[in-house]
Amino acid sequence: MANTTTTTTTTAEALWVAELNDFSARNGGRRMDLEVVGDVLGLQNEATDFILRGVAYDPRDKRIEIMMSGAEGAHLTHTVGQVASVDMLLTTFPSGDVLRIVHEGGQVMLHCSM
């Protein structure tokens, strides 16, 4: 079995721009699933098997945008406001990295499609 490593980090807000740029560079072009977990509706699969184009933080508006594309030219931009924390699970496993964004009222999870 190959050596694998997993690191989980909770990133300080001052580093979100750089960390999300790094996450985008590591995972851009991969097929990802986007799950939204809210207090009211519970777990919702917003996108399945979409290609990650990028994740960005706008410190002025305090929003994170997740940009993805799907089949037949479909595009999805999911915006997360009122962000409380950003956690990343960075791994050398083939299943790839995981991004968790916690916000007022729930969380958003972005991970490789299986």
Protein Blocks (a to p, Z undefined) as FASTA:
>chain_A
ZZdddddddddfklmmmmmmmmmmmmgoiacddddddfklopadfbghiacfbdcddfkl
opacdddddeehiacddddehifbdcddddfbfnbpadddddehiacdddddZZ
